[in-house]
């Protein structure tokens, strides 16, 4: 439960929570201010200022240098978020930020300006426990999202359907679930007129907006972005879709039972309450009583190892290694593969990824604190490594695999964080 609500956990941390009332623990964790977290305070976002953007007549060399500068700033931003995930005392807020980043998937591959990605990241963090309408509208009018889905090019004279289609299909309703192509086209007209200023802020330009009546879900009026957001979220399929998406990312690779879904929708309620929905997921019997329900994604796995072994990410070479490992595993922060986000489940399990994880694990064990295992006798080391990384029991098959490594503690710990028990939660 702790691992699914964060990134990794030690036996000692499990002991500290095991005697507490779990719903009360969840309430306290959700109530914590993510910006006041001591780890977050020690990990401020880097400066993202850059030289002046090249003009229309700038040389190819000047443009190349500017793009190189942007790439460096984006790398710094990605590495900052990894440091923050590793440093925070209460990880649930960074976990939720990551999950909503995957829901409203936006990639720096197209959004070249790191300050726009950073602003979106902060919105996801600050709005992740508010009402879904506030979060959804913030994303509809967000600079990074507009640039990612060409929303800033959507004008009354040149309609672009990308943002309206993906909002319905991936963000609010589900693929082909309750909307028509006419709804998409009318929705695109409702979203016209938003532009991105040089500051990175967005603004509504009335002269670029389609002011004619639009019919969306059978209702005809002069919809704008806010009206489009409201009528989409008012569709009966939306609560189930939003609840199901968050469940699949936080609780299980499989959808909830109909009974659990009813409980989640009730918690979400007419106010589209994300705090209540998140609490309902984390305290539902199907969540609490399940094991190995989810395959940990590369970020969850790697940040968990870093946190558990108390690995410092301050050395540039080490954070670069972590960043490169996530590139190789296919899940680097701010770089989802497409608007659908990263995959779930067994997609992360492959021979190639196992090799990458094992190499990274050995480096992290050597850089971290494996003393509880090193100080144990050879006969006790399998239990010691389980306690260190928060695994309460091993399968016979895993014990058989780990036994030959008991006299090599570094390799033992590296192998332990690559067992089925640790790769799932």
C-alpha positions in Angstrom: 0.0 0.0 0.0 2.8 2.4 0.9 4.7 1.6 -2.3 1.7 2.2 -4.5 1.1 5.5 -2.7 4.7 6.6 -3.2 8.1 5.3 -4.4 9.6 2.4 -2.6 9.6 1.8 1.1 11.7 0.2 3.8 10.8 -2.3 6.4 11.2 0.3 9.1 8.8 2.6 7.3 6.3 -0.2 7.1 6.7 -0.8 10.8 6.1 2.8 11.6 2.7 2.8 9.7 1.5 -0.8 10.4 0.1 0.0 13.8 -1.7 3.1 12.6 -5.3 3.5 11.3 -4.7 3.4 7.5 -7.5 5.8 6.5 -6.2 8.4 9.0 -2.7 7.9 7.6 -4.0 8.5 4.1 -5.9 11.7 5.3 -2.7 13.1 6.9 -0.6 12.3 3.8 -3.1 14.0 1.4 -3.4 17.0 3.8 0.4 17.6 3.7 1.5 20.7 1.8 3.7 19.6 -1.0 5.5 22.9 -1.2 6.3 22.9 2.5 7.8 19.3 2.4 11.4 19.6 3.7 12.7 17.6 0.7 10.9 19.8 -1.8 12.3 22.9 0.0 15.8 21.5 -0.4 15.2 20.8 -4.1 14.1 24.1 -5.7 13.3 24.2 -9.3 16.2 25.4 -11.4 16.2 28.7 -13.2 14.8 28.3 -16.7 15.7 31.7 -18.2 17.2 31.6 -21.6 18.7 34.0 -24.1 16.4 35.9 -26.3 14.4 33.8 -28.8 15.8 34.1 -32.4 13.9 36.3 -34.8 12.5 35.4 -38.2 15.7 36.2 -39.9 18.1 34.6 -37.5 20.8 32.4 -39.0 20.8 28.6 -38.8 23.7 28.7 -36.4 21.9 31.1 -34.0 18.8 28.9 -34.1 20.9 25.8 -33.4 22.6 27.4 -30.4 19.2 28.5 -29.0 17.8 24.9 -29.4 20.8 23.5 -27.7 20.3 25.9 -24.8 16.6 24.8 -24.6 17.6 21.2 -24.6 20.1 21.8 -21.7 17.4 23.6 -19.7 14.9 20.8 -20.3 17.4 18.2 -19.2 17.9 20.2 -16.0 14.2 20.3 -15.4 13.8 16.6 -15.9 16.6 15.9 -13.5 15.2 18.3 -11.0 11.9 16.4 -10.8 13.7 13.2 -10.3 15.7 14.8 -7.4 12.5 16.1 -5.9 10.7 12.7 -6.2 13.7 11.2 -4.4 14.0 13.9 -1.7 10.4 14.5 -0.5 9.4 13.2 2.9 5.8 12.5 1.8 5.9 11.1 -1.7 2.1 10.8 -2.4 2.0 14.3 -4.0 4.8 13.7 -6.4 3.3 10.3 -7.2 0.0 12.0 -8.0 1.8 14.7 -10.1 3.4 11.9 -12.1 0.1 10.1 -12.6 -1.7 13.2 -13.8 1.3 14.0 -16.0 0.7 10.6 -17.6 -3.1 11.3 -17.9 -2.7 14.7 -19.5 0.4 13.4 -21.3 2.5 16.3 -22.8 6.0 15.8 -24.2 9.0 18.1 -24.4 9.8 16.4 -27.7 7.3 18.9 -29.2 7.0 21.5 -26.4 10.5 22.9 -26.7 10.2 25.6 -24.1 11.0 24.1 -20.6 9.3 26.9 -18.8 6.0 25.8 -20.3 6.5 22.2 -19.2 7.5 23.5 -15.7 4.4 25.6 -15.4 2.2 22.6 -16.4 4.1 20.5 -13.8 3.2 22.9 -11.1 -0.4 23.1 -12.1 -0.7 19.3 -12.0 0.8 19.3 -8.5 -1.3 22.1 -7.1 -4.6 20.9 -8.7 -4.2 17.2 -8.3 -6.5 17.1 -5.2 -9.0 19.8 -6.2 -12.0 19.4 -8.5 -11.4 17.7 -11.8 -13.1 20.5 -13.6 -10.5 23.0 -12.4 -7.7 20.6 -13.4 -9.2 19.9 -16.8 -9.8 23.5 -17.7 -6.3 24.4 -16.6 -5.0 21.8 -19.0 -7.3 23.0 -21.8 -5.8 26.5 -21.6 -2.2 25.5 -20.6 0.6 26.6 -22.8 2.4 23.3 -23.0 -0.9 21.5 -23.8 -1.9 24.0 -26.4 1.5 23.7 -28.1 1.5 19.9 -27.8 -1.9 19.5 -29.4 -1.8 22.5 -31.7 -4.4 24.4 -29.8 -2.6 27.7 -30.3 -3.1 27.2 -34.0 -6.9 26.7 -33.7 -8.6 29.8 -35.0 -12.0 30.6 -36.5 -10.3 30.7 -39.9 -8.3 27.5 -39.4 -10.0 24.9 -37.2 -7.7 22.3 -35.6 -9.5 19.4 -33.9 -6.6 17.8 -32.1 -7.2 19.3 -28.6 -11.0 18.8 -28.7 -10.6 15.2 -29.9 -8.0 14.2 -27.3 -9.8 15.9 -24.5 -12.9 13.8 -25.1 -11.1 10.6 -26.1 -8.2 10.5 -23.6 -8.8 13.1 -20.9 -12.5 13.0 -20.0 -14.7 10.4 -21.7 -12.8 7.5 -23.3 -12.3 6.4 -26.9 -15.5 6.8 -28.9 -17.5 6.7 -25.7 -20.5 9.0 -25.9 -19.4 11.6 -28.4 -19.6 11.9 -32.2 -17.4 13.4 -34.9 -19.8 16.4 -35.0 -19.2 16.9 -31.3 -15.5 16.9 -32.0 -15.8 19.5 -34.8 -18.1 21.7 -32.7 -15.8 21.4 -29.7 -12.8 22.4 -31.8 -14.7 25.6 -32.8 -15.4 26.3 -29.1 -11.7 26.1 -28.3 -10.6 28.6 -30.9 -8.9 31.8 -29.9 -6.3 30.7 -27.4 -2.7 31.9 -28.0 0.6 31.6 -26.3 2.4 34.8 -25.4 6.2 35.2 -25.5 6.2 35.1 -21.7 4.8 31.5 -21.8 1.4 32.6 -20.5 -1.8 31.9 -22.5 -4.4 34.4 -23.4 -7.8 34.4 -25.1 -7.9 36.5 -28.3 -11.5 37.2 -29.1 -10.7 38.1 -32.7 -9.5 34.6 -33.3 -12.5 32.9 -31.7 -15.4 31.3 -33.6 -18.4 33.3 -32.3 -21.1 31.3 -34.2 -23.5 28.9 -32.4 -22.2 25.3 -31.9 -24.1 22.2 -31.1 -22.3 19.9 -28.7 -24.1 16.8 -27.2 -27.3 18.2 -28.6 -27.0 21.6 -26.9 -26.7 24.6 -29.1 -25.1 27.8 -27.9 -22.0 30.0 -28.4 -19.7 27.7 -26.5 -16.2 28.8 -25.5 -13.4 26.7 -23.8 -15.1 26.9 -20.4 -18.5 25.9 -21.8 -16.9 23.1 -23.8 -15.2 21.8 -20.6 -18.4 21.9 -18.6 -20.6 20.1 -21.1 -18.0 17.3 -21.7 -17.6 16.7 -18.0 -21.3 16.7 -17.6 -21.6 13.6 -19.8 -22.6 10.5 -17.8 -19.6 8.5 -19.0 -17.1 11.0 -17.6 -17.1 10.1 -13.8 -16.5 6.4 -14.6 -13.7 7.2 -17.0 -11.9 9.5 -14.7 -12.2 7.2 -11.7 -11.1 4.2 -13.8 -8.1 6.0 -15.2 -6.8 7.0 -11.7 -7.5 3.5 -10.4 -5.5 1.9 -13.1 -2.6 4.2 -12.4 -2.7 4.1 -8.6 -4.3 0.8 -7.6 -4.1 -1.9 -10.2 -3.3 -2.8 -13.8 -6.9 -4.2 -13.9 -10.1 -2.2 -13.7 -12.0 -2.1 -10.4 -15.0 -4.4 -9.9 -18.4 -2.8 -10.6 -19.0 -2.5 -6.8 -15.7 -0.7 -6.3 -16.3 1.5 -9.3 -19.7 2.5 -7.7 -17.9 3.5 -4.5 -15.3 5.5 -6.4 -18.0 7.4 -8.4 -19.9 8.1 -5.3 -16.8 9.6 -3.7 -16.0 11.6 -6.8 -19.5 13.0 -6.7 -21.2 15.9 -8.5 -18.3 18.1 -7.3 -15.8 16.0 -9.2 -13.7 15.8 -6.0 -10.2 14.4 -6.7 -9.2 14.4 -3.1 -12.2 12.3 -2.2 -11.6 10.0 -5.2 -8.0 9.5 -4.4 -8.8 8.7 -0.7 -11.5 6.3 -1.8 -9.1 4.4 -4.0 -6.4 4.3 -1.3 -8.8 3.0 1.3 -11.0 0.7 -0.8 -11.0 -2.9 0.3 -10.0 -4.0 -3.2 -6.9 -1.8 -2.9 -6.0 -2.7 0.6 -6.4 -6.4 0.2 -4.6 -6.8 -3.1 -1.0 -7.8 -3.7 1.1 -7.7 -6.9 -1.7 -5.8 -8.5 0.4 -3.4 -10.4 3.7 -3.6 -12.3 5.9 -0.8 -11.2 6.8 1.6 -13.9 10.5 2.5 -14.5 10.3 5.8 -12.6 8.5 4.2 -9.7 11.0 1.4 -9.6 14.1 3.6 -9.9 13.1 6.4 -7.6 12.0 3.7 -5.1 15.5 2.2 -5.1 17.1 5.6 -4.8 14.9 6.5 -1.8 15.3 3.1 -0.1 19.1 3.0 -0.4 19.5 6.7 0.5 21.4 7.3 -2.7 22.5 11.0 -3.2 21.5 12.4 -6.5 23.6 15.5 -6.0 26.6 14.4 -8.1 25.9 15.3 -11.7 27.3 12.0 -13.0 24.8 10.1 -10.8 21.7 12.0 -11.8 22.8 11.8 -15.4 23.1 8.0 -15.0 19.6 7.9 -13.5 18.3 10.1 -16.3 19.9 7.9 -19.0 18.6 4.7 -17.3 15.1 6.0 -17.6 15.7 7.0 -21.3 16.8 3.4 -21.9 13.8 2.0 -20.0 11.4 4.3 -21.9 10.0 6.5 -19.2 11.8 9.8 -18.8 9.9 12.6 -17.0 8.4 15.1 -19.4 8.8 12.7 -22.3 5.8 10.4 -22.6 5.8 8.7 -26.0 2.5 10.2 -27.2 -0.7 11.8 -26.0 -1.9 8.4 -24.6 0.9 8.4 -22.1 3.1 5.6 -21.0 1.9 2.0 -21.1 0.8 0.0 -18.0 1.5 -3.5 -16.8 3.7 -6.1 -18.4 4.8 -3.8 -21.2 7.7 -2.9 -18.9 8.8 -6.5 -18.5 11.4 -7.5 -21.1 14.8 -9.1 -21.3 16.3 -5.8 -22.5 14.8 -3.8 -19.7 16.0 -6.4 -17.2 19.6 -5.9 -18.3 19.3 -2.2 -18.0 17.7 -2.4 -14.5 20.3 -4.8 -13.2 23.2 -2.6 -14.3 21.6 0.5 -12.8 20.8 -1.4 -9.6 24.4 -2.4 -9.1 25.5 1.2 -9.5 22.9 2.5 -7.1 23.6 -0.1 -4.4 27.3 0.8 -4.5 26.4 4.5 -4.2 23.9 3.9 -1.4 23.6 2.4 2.0 23.4 -1.4 2.0 25.0 -1.7 5.5 21.9 -3.5 7.0 22.6 -6.3 4.5 26.4 -6.1 4.7 26.4 -6.2 8.5 24.1 -9.3 8.6 25.5 -12.8 8.7 25.4 -14.7 5.3 22.5 -16.8 6.6 20.4 -13.8 7.5 21.0 -11.7 4.5 18.0 -12.7 2.4 15.7 -11.7 5.3 17.9 -8.6 5.8 17.5 -7.4 2.2 13.8 -8.1 2.3 13.5 -5.8 5.4 15.7 -3.2 3.8 13.5 -2.9 0.7 10.2 -3.4 2.3 9.4 -7.0 1.2 7.7 -9.0 3.9 8.2 -12.4 2.4 9.9 -14.1 -0.6 8.6 -16.9 -2.8 10.6 -20.2 -2.7 11.7 -19.5 -6.3 13.1 -16.1 -5.4 14.9 -17.5 -2.3 16.5 -20.1 -4.5 17.7 -17.4 -6.9 19.1 -15.2 -4.2 20.9 -17.9 -2.1 24.0 -18.0 -4.4 24.5 -14.2 -3.8 24.4 -14.1 0.0 28.2 -13.7 0.3 28.1 -10.9 -2.3 25.9 -8.2 -0.6 26.0 -5.7 -3.5 24.9 -8.2 -6.0 22.3 -9.6 -3.6 20.6 -6.2 -3.1 20.8 -5.5 -6.8 19.1 -8.8 -7.6 16.5 -8.3 -4.8 15.3 -5.1 -6.3 14.8 -7.0 -9.6 12.7 -9.8 -8.2 9.0 -10.2 -9.0 8.2 -9.2 -5.4 9.9 -5.8 -5.8 8.9 -5.1 -9.5 5.2 -5.4 -8.5 3.2 -3.9 -5.7 
